[in-house]
Amino acid sequence: MSLFVLAQDAAPNPTGGISQTLIMIGIALVFFYFILWRPEQKRRKAADAMRSSLKKGDKVTAMGIVGKVERIQDHTVVLKMIDGALIEVLKAAITDVQSSKED
């Protein structure tokens, strides 16, 4: 028997077509949207709202450093440390805010 005949017999017939592939890609995109992208957007909005509501006297954590807000600028915040030292950090680095009312 010829090798060509054996190769023809072994090849399966394609089924489904492009529509089945497009449906699977669509399902994967919907899955990624609801599992990955949407929760990340919610977290980012909550973090932006937290940073925009900063006020003088709030106790914040930035990169593991804890201090009280002394001054707020456009993209940075000046923090007062426990020993009176002042450090300037980016607003984006602030991860936790405890309002001055909680003290």
Chimera marker file (.cmm) of the C-alpha trace (Angstrom):
<marker_set name="trace">
<marker id="1" x="0.000" y="0.000" z="0.000" r="1" g="1" b="0" radius="0.5"/>
<marker id="2" x="1.195" y="3.468" z="-0.786" r="1" g="1" b="0" radius="0.5"/>
<marker id="3" x="2.226" y="5.943" z="1.894" r="1" g="1" b="0" radius="0.5"/>
<marker id="4" x="0.027" y="8.559" z="0.224" r="1" g="1" b="0" radius="0.5"/>
<marker id="5" x="-3.097" y="6.415" z="0.691" r="1" g="1" b="0" radius="0.5"/>
<marker id="6" x="-2.305" y="5.866" z="4.378" r="1" g="1" b="0" radius="0.5"/>
<marker id="7" x="-1.838" y="9.614" z="4.902" r="1" g="1" b="0" radius="0.5"/>
<marker id="8" x="-5.224" y="10.332" z="3.337" r="1" g="1" b="0" radius="0.5"/>
<marker id="9" x="-6.955" y="7.814" z="5.563" r="1" g="1" b="0" radius="0.5"/>
<marker id="10" x="-5.357" y="9.216" z="8.725" r="1" g="1" b="0" radius="0.5"/>
<marker id="11" x="-6.366" y="12.845" z="8.096" r="1" g="1" b="0" radius="0.5"/>
<marker id="12" x="-9.562" y="13.710" z="10.010" r="1" g="1" b="0" radius="0.5"/>
<marker id="13" x="-12.265" y="15.749" z="8.376" r="1" g="1" b="0" radius="0.5"/>
<marker id="14" x="-12.397" y="19.315" z="9.727" r="1" g="1" b="0" radius="0.5"/>
<marker id="15" x="-15.636" y="20.189" z="11.500" r="1" g="1" b="0" radius="0.5"/>
<marker id="16" x="-17.001" y="23.409" z="12.945" r="1" g="1" b="0" radius="0.5"/>
<marker id="17" x="-15.282" y="25.993" z="10.846" r="1" g="1" b="0" radius="0.5"/>
<marker id="18" x="-14.557" y="29.617" z="11.575" r="1" g="1" b="0" radius="0.5"/>
<marker id="19" x="-17.805" y="30.318" z="13.407" r="1" g="1" b="0" radius="0.5"/>
<marker id="20" x="-16.912" y="27.903" z="16.202" r="1" g="1" b="0" radius="0.5"/>
<marker id="21" x="-13.476" y="29.508" z="16.532" r="1" g="1" b="0" radius="0.5"/>
<marker id="22" x="-14.970" y="33.016" z="16.713" r="1" g="1" b="0" radius="0.5"/>
<marker id="23" x="-17.445" y="31.917" z="19.384" r="1" g="1" b="0" radius="0.5"/>
<marker id="24" x="-14.622" y="30.478" z="21.519" r="1" g="1" b="0" radius="0.5"/>
<marker id="25" x="-12.572" y="33.680" z="21.141" r="1" g="1" b="0" radius="0.5"/>
<marker id="26" x="-15.628" y="35.728" z="22.136" r="1" g="1" b="0" radius="0.5"/>
<marker id="27" x="-16.203" y="33.605" z="25.236" r="1" g="1" b="0" radius="0.5"/>
<marker id="28" x="-12.534" y="34.007" z="26.208" r="1" g="1" b="0" radius="0.5"/>
<marker id="29" x="-12.719" y="37.803" z="25.809" r="1" g="1" b="0" radius="0.5"/>
<marker id="30" x="-15.861" y="38.024" z="27.954" r="1" g="1" b="0" radius="0.5"/>
<marker id="31" x="-14.188" y="35.845" z="30.586" r="1" g="1" b="0" radius="0.5"/>
<marker id="32" x="-11.080" y="38.045" z="30.671" r="1" g="1" b="0" radius="0.5"/>
<marker id="33" x="-13.190" y="41.202" z="30.876" r="1" g="1" b="0" radius="0.5"/>
<marker id="34" x="-15.199" y="40.085" z="33.903" r="1" g="1" b="0" radius="0.5"/>
<marker id="35" x="-12.400" y="38.232" z="35.710" r="1" g="1" b="0" radius="0.5"/>
<marker id="36" x="-9.392" y="40.484" z="35.069" r="1" g="1" b="0" radius="0.5"/>
<marker id="37" x="-10.093" y="43.913" z="33.569" r="1" g="1" b="0" radius="0.5"/>
<marker id="38" x="-13.261" y="44.995" z="35.349" r="1" g="1" b="0" radius="0.5"/>
<marker id="39" x="-12.074" y="44.309" z="38.936" r="1" g="1" b="0" radius="0.5"/>
<marker id="40" x="-8.813" y="46.124" z="38.174" r="1" g="1" b="0" radius="0.5"/>
<marker id="41" x="-10.750" y="49.169" z="36.933" r="1" g="1" b="0" radius="0.5"/>
<marker id="42" x="-12.790" y="49.184" z="40.150" r="1" g="1" b="0" radius="0.5"/>
<marker id="43" x="-9.635" y="48.976" z="42.297" r="1" g="1" b="0" radius="0.5"/>
<marker id="44" x="-8.004" y="51.787" z="40.327" r="1" g="1" b="0" radius="0.5"/>
<marker id="45" x="-11.067" y="54.044" z="40.679" r="1" g="1" b="0" radius="0.5"/>
<marker id="46" x="-11.230" y="53.391" z="44.430" r="1" g="1" b="0" radius="0.5"/>
<marker id="47" x="-7.513" y="54.159" z="44.841" r="1" g="1" b="0" radius="0.5"/>
<marker id="48" x="-7.840" y="57.372" z="42.806" r="1" g="1" b="0" radius="0.5"/>
<marker id="49" x="-10.820" y="58.461" z="44.912" r="1" g="1" b="0" radius="0.5"/>
<marker id="50" x="-8.865" y="57.734" z="48.105" r="1" g="1" b="0" radius="0.5"/>
<marker id="51" x="-5.886" y="59.792" z="46.912" r="1" g="1" b="0" radius="0.5"/>
<marker id="52" x="-8.020" y="62.691" z="45.712" r="1" g="1" b="0" radius="0.5"/>
<marker id="53" x="-9.765" y="62.925" z="49.099" r="1" g="1" b="0" radius="0.5"/>
<marker id="54" x="-6.514" y="63.478" z="51.014" r="1" g="1" b="0" radius="0.5"/>
<marker id="55" x="-6.450" y="66.400" z="53.423" r="1" g="1" b="0" radius="0.5"/>
<marker id="56" x="-3.941" y="67.880" z="55.840" r="1" g="1" b="0" radius="0.5"/>
<marker id="57" x="-3.617" y="65.830" z="59.012" r="1" g="1" b="0" radius="0.5"/>
<marker id="58" x="-4.561" y="62.469" z="57.466" r="1" g="1" b="0" radius="0.5"/>
<marker id="59" x="-2.335" y="59.579" z="58.508" r="1" g="1" b="0" radius="0.5"/>
<marker id="60" x="-1.145" y="57.744" z="55.385" r="1" g="1" b="0" radius="0.5"/>
<marker id="61" x="1.049" y="54.826" z="54.397" r="1" g="1" b="0" radius="0.5"/>
<marker id="62" x="3.290" y="55.228" z="51.360" r="1" g="1" b="0" radius="0.5"/>
<marker id="63" x="5.693" y="52.417" z="50.413" r="1" g="1" b="0" radius="0.5"/>
<marker id="64" x="5.678" y="51.202" z="54.025" r="1" g="1" b="0" radius="0.5"/>
<marker id="65" x="6.387" y="54.682" z="55.386" r="1" g="1" b="0" radius="0.5"/>
<marker id="66" x="3.781" y="56.076" z="57.786" r="1" g="1" b="0" radius="0.5"/>
<marker id="67" x="3.322" y="59.808" z="58.223" r="1" g="1" b="0" radius="0.5"/>
<marker id="68" x="0.828" y="62.647" z="58.480" r="1" g="1" b="0" radius="0.5"/>
<marker id="69" x="-0.053" y="64.809" z="55.497" r="1" g="1" b="0" radius="0.5"/>
<marker id="70" x="1.575" y="68.215" z="55.883" r="1" g="1" b="0" radius="0.5"/>
<marker id="71" x="1.051" y="69.659" z="52.375" r="1" g="1" b="0" radius="0.5"/>
<marker id="72" x="-0.730" y="68.466" z="49.242" r="1" g="1" b="0" radius="0.5"/>
<marker id="73" x="0.603" y="69.420" z="45.824" r="1" g="1" b="0" radius="0.5"/>
<marker id="74" x="-0.496" y="68.455" z="42.304" r="1" g="1" b="0" radius="0.5"/>
<marker id="75" x="1.238" y="65.076" z="42.037" r="1" g="1" b="0" radius="0.5"/>
<marker id="76" x="3.042" y="64.831" z="45.367" r="1" g="1" b="0" radius="0.5"/>
<marker id="77" x="2.297" y="64.943" z="49.083" r="1" g="1" b="0" radius="0.5"/>
<marker id="78" x="4.629" y="66.138" z="51.839" r="1" g="1" b="0" radius="0.5"/>
<marker id="79" x="4.497" y="63.827" z="54.860" r="1" g="1" b="0" radius="0.5"/>
<marker id="80" x="5.594" y="64.676" z="58.381" r="1" g="1" b="0" radius="0.5"/>
<marker id="81" x="7.324" y="61.798" z="60.135" r="1" g="1" b="0" radius="0.5"/>
<marker id="82" x="7.173" y="61.039" z="63.855" r="1" g="1" b="0" radius="0.5"/>
<marker id="83" x="10.537" y="62.789" z="64.433" r="1" g="1" b="0" radius="0.5"/>
<marker id="84" x="9.402" y="65.920" z="62.577" r="1" g="1" b="0" radius="0.5"/>
<marker id="85" x="11.226" y="65.194" z="59.315" r="1" g="1" b="0" radius="0.5"/>
<marker id="86" x="9.386" y="66.035" z="56.090" r="1" g="1" b="0" radius="0.5"/>
<marker id="87" x="9.413" y="63.752" z="53.062" r="1" g="1" b="0" radius="0.5"/>
<marker id="88" x="7.829" y="64.276" z="49.692" r="1" g="1" b="0" radius="0.5"/>
<marker id="89" x="6.178" y="61.224" z="48.086" r="1" g="1" b="0" radius="0.5"/>
<marker id="90" x="4.126" y="60.721" z="44.960" r="1" g="1" b="0" radius="0.5"/>
<marker id="91" x="0.372" y="60.536" z="45.443" r="1" g="1" b="0" radius="0.5"/>
<marker id="92" x="0.389" y="57.306" z="43.447" r="1" g="1" b="0" radius="0.5"/>
<marker id="93" x="2.622" y="55.703" z="46.115" r="1" g="1" b="0" radius="0.5"/>
<marker id="94" x="0.030" y="56.187" z="48.870" r="1" g="1" b="0" radius="0.5"/>
<marker id="95" x="-1.636" y="52.872" z="49.635" r="1" g="1" b="0" radius="0.5"/>
<marker id="96" x="-3.654" y="53.534" z="52.791" r="1" g="1" b="0" radius="0.5"/>
<marker id="97" x="-5.354" y="56.567" z="54.336" r="1" g="1" b="0" radius="0.5"/>
<marker id="98" x="-6.686" y="56.937" z="57.865" r="1" g="1" b="0" radius="0.5"/>
<marker id="99" x="-8.554" y="60.203" z="58.251" r="1" g="1" b="0" radius="0.5"/>
<marker id="100" x="-7.503" y="62.619" z="60.982" r="1" g="1" b="0" radius="0.5"/>
<marker id="101" x="-10.819" y="61.943" z="62.802" r="1" g="1" b="0" radius="0.5"/>
<marker id="102" x="-9.748" y="58.355" z="63.664" r="1" g="1" b="0" radius="0.5"/>
<marker id="103" x="-6.879" y="59.472" z="65.963" r="1" g="1" b="0" radius="0.5"/>
<link id1="1" id2="2" r="1" g="1" b="0" radius="0.2"/>
<link id1="2" id2="3" r="1" g="1" b="0" radius="0.2"/>
<link id1="3" id2="4" r="1" g="1" b="0" radius="0.2"/>
<link id1="4" id2="5" r="1" g="1" b="0" radius="0.2"/>
<link id1="5" id2="6" r="1" g="1" b="0" radius="0.2"/>
<link id1="6" id2="7" r="1" g="1" b="0" radius="0.2"/>
<link id1="7" id2="8" r="1" g="1" b="0" radius="0.2"/>
<link id1="8" id2="9" r="1" g="1" b="0" radius="0.2"/>
<link id1="9" id2="10" r="1" g="1" b="0" radius="0.2"/>
<link id1="10" id2="11" r="1" g="1" b="0" radius="0.2"/>
<link id1="11" id2="12" r="1" g="1" b="0" radius="0.2"/>
<link id1="12" id2="13" r="1" g="1" b="0" radius="0.2"/>
<link id1="13" id2="14" r="1" g="1" b="0" radius="0.2"/>
<link id1="14" id2="15" r="1" g="1" b="0" radius="0.2"/>
<link id1="15" id2="16" r="1" g="1" b="0" radius="0.2"/>
<link id1="16" id2="17" r="1" g="1" b="0" radius="0.2"/>
<link id1="17" id2="18" r="1" g="1" b="0" radius="0.2"/>
<link id1="18" id2="19" r="1" g="1" b="0" radius="0.2"/>
<link id1="19" id2="20" r="1" g="1" b="0" radius="0.2"/>
<link id1="20" id2="21" r="1" g="1" b="0" radius="0.2"/>
<link id1="21" id2="22" r="1" g="1" b="0" radius="0.2"/>
<link id1="22" id2="23" r="1" g="1" b="0" radius="0.2"/>
<link id1="23" id2="24" r="1" g="1" b="0" radius="0.2"/>
<link id1="24" id2="25" r="1" g="1" b="0" radius="0.2"/>
<link id1="25" id2="26" r="1" g="1" b="0" radius="0.2"/>
<link id1="26" id2="27" r="1" g="1" b="0" radius="0.2"/>
<link id1="27" id2="28" r="1" g="1" b="0" radius="0.2"/>
<link id1="28" id2="29" r="1" g="1" b="0" radius="0.2"/>
<link id1="29" id2="30" r="1" g="1" b="0" radius="0.2"/>
<link id1="30" id2="31" r="1" g="1" b="0" radius="0.2"/>
<link id1="31" id2="32" r="1" g="1" b="0" radius="0.2"/>
<link id1="32" id2="33" r="1" g="1" b="0" radius="0.2"/>
<link id1="33" id2="34" r="1" g="1" b="0" radius="0.2"/>
<link id1="34" id2="35" r="1" g="1" b="0" radius="0.2"/>
<link id1="35" id2="36" r="1" g="1" b="0" radius="0.2"/>
<link id1="36" id2="37" r="1" g="1" b="0" radius="0.2"/>
<link id1="37" id2="38" r="1" g="1" b="0" radius="0.2"/>
<link id1="38" id2="39" r="1" g="1" b="0" radius="0.2"/>
<link id1="39" id2="40" r="1" g="1" b="0" radius="0.2"/>
<link id1="40" id2="41" r="1" g="1" b="0" radius="0.2"/>
<link id1="41" id2="42" r="1" g="1" b="0" radius="0.2"/>
<link id1="42" id2="43" r="1" g="1" b="0" radius="0.2"/>
<link id1="43" id2="44" r="1" g="1" b="0" radius="0.2"/>
<link id1="44" id2="45" r="1" g="1" b="0" radius="0.2"/>
<link id1="45" id2="46" r="1" g="1" b="0" radius="0.2"/>
<link id1="46" id2="47" r="1" g="1" b="0" radius="0.2"/>
<link id1="47" id2="48" r="1" g="1" b="0" radius="0.2"/>
<link id1="48" id2="49" r="1" g="1" b="0" radius="0.2"/>
<link id1="49" id2="50" r="1" g="1" b="0" radius="0.2"/>
<link id1="50" id2="51" r="1" g="1" b="0" radius="0.2"/>
<link id1="51" id2="52" r="1" g="1" b="0" radius="0.2"/>
<link id1="52" id2="53" r="1" g="1" b="0" radius="0.2"/>
<link id1="53" id2="54" r="1" g="1" b="0" radius="0.2"/>
<link id1="54" id2="55" r="1" g="1" b="0" radius="0.2"/>
<link id1="55" id2="56" r="1" g="1" b="0" radius="0.2"/>
<link id1="56" id2="57" r="1" g="1" b="0" radius="0.2"/>
<link id1="57" id2="58" r="1" g="1" b="0" radius="0.2"/>
<link id1="58" id2="59" r="1" g="1" b="0" radius="0.2"/>
<link id1="59" id2="60" r="1" g="1" b="0" radius="0.2"/>
<link id1="60" id2="61" r="1" g="1" b="0" radius="0.2"/>
<link id1="61" id2="62" r="1" g="1" b="0" radius="0.2"/>
<link id1="62" id2="63" r="1" g="1" b="0" radius="0.2"/>
<link id1="63" id2="64" r="1" g="1" b="0" radius="0.2"/>
<link id1="64" id2="65" r="1" g="1" b="0" radius="0.2"/>
<link id1="65" id2="66" r="1" g="1" b="0" radius="0.2"/>
<link id1="66" id2="67" r="1" g="1" b="0" radius="0.2"/>
<link id1="67" id2="68" r="1" g="1" b="0" radius="0.2"/>
<link id1="68" id2="69" r="1" g="1" b="0" radius="0.2"/>
<link id1="69" id2="70" r="1" g="1" b="0" radius="0.2"/>
<link id1="70" id2="71" r="1" g="1" b="0" radius="0.2"/>
<link id1="71" id2="72" r="1" g="1" b="0" radius="0.2"/>
<link id1="72" id2="73" r="1" g="1" b="0" radius="0.2"/>
<link id1="73" id2="74" r="1" g="1" b="0" radius="0.2"/>
<link id1="74" id2="75" r="1" g="1" b="0" radius="0.2"/>
<link id1="75" id2="76" r="1" g="1" b="0" radius="0.2"/>
<link id1="76" id2="77" r="1" g="1" b="0" radius="0.2"/>
<link id1="77" id2="78" r="1" g="1" b="0" radius="0.2"/>
<link id1="78" id2="79" r="1" g="1" b="0" radius="0.2"/>
<link id1="79" id2="80" r="1" g="1" b="0" radius="0.2"/>
<link id1="80" id2="81" r="1" g="1" b="0" radius="0.2"/>
<link id1="81" id2="82" r="1" g="1" b="0" radius="0.2"/>
<link id1="82" id2="83" r="1" g="1" b="0" radius="0.2"/>
<link id1="83" id2="84" r="1" g="1" b="0" radius="0.2"/>
<link id1="84" id2="85" r="1" g="1" b="0" radius="0.2"/>
<link id1="85" id2="86" r="1" g="1" b="0" radius="0.2"/>
<link id1="86" id2="87" r="1" g="1" b="0" radius="0.2"/>
<link id1="87" id2="88" r="1" g="1" b="0" radius="0.2"/>
<link id1="88" id2="89" r="1" g="1" b="0" radius="0.2"/>
<link id1="89" id2="90" r="1" g="1" b="0" radius="0.2"/>
<link id1="90" id2="91" r="1" g="1" b="0" radius="0.2"/>
<link id1="91" id2="92" r="1" g="1" b="0" radius="0.2"/>
<link id1="92" id2="93" r="1" g="1" b="0" radius="0.2"/>
<link id1="93" id2="94" r="1" g="1" b="0" radius="0.2"/>
<link id1="94" id2="95" r="1" g="1" b="0" radius="0.2"/>
<link id1="95" id2="96" r="1" g="1" b="0" radius="0.2"/>
<link id1="96" id2="97" r="1" g="1" b="0" radius="0.2"/>
<link id1="97" id2="98" r="1" g="1" b="0" radius="0.2"/>
<link id1="98" id2="99" r="1" g="1" b="0" radius="0.2"/>
<link id1="99" id2="100" r="1" g="1" b="0" radius="0.2"/>
<link id1="100" id2="101" r="1" g="1" b="0" radius="0.2"/>
<link id1="101" id2="102" r="1" g="1" b="0" radius="0.2"/>
<link id1="102" id2="103" r="1" g="1" b="0" radius="0.2"/>
</marker_set>
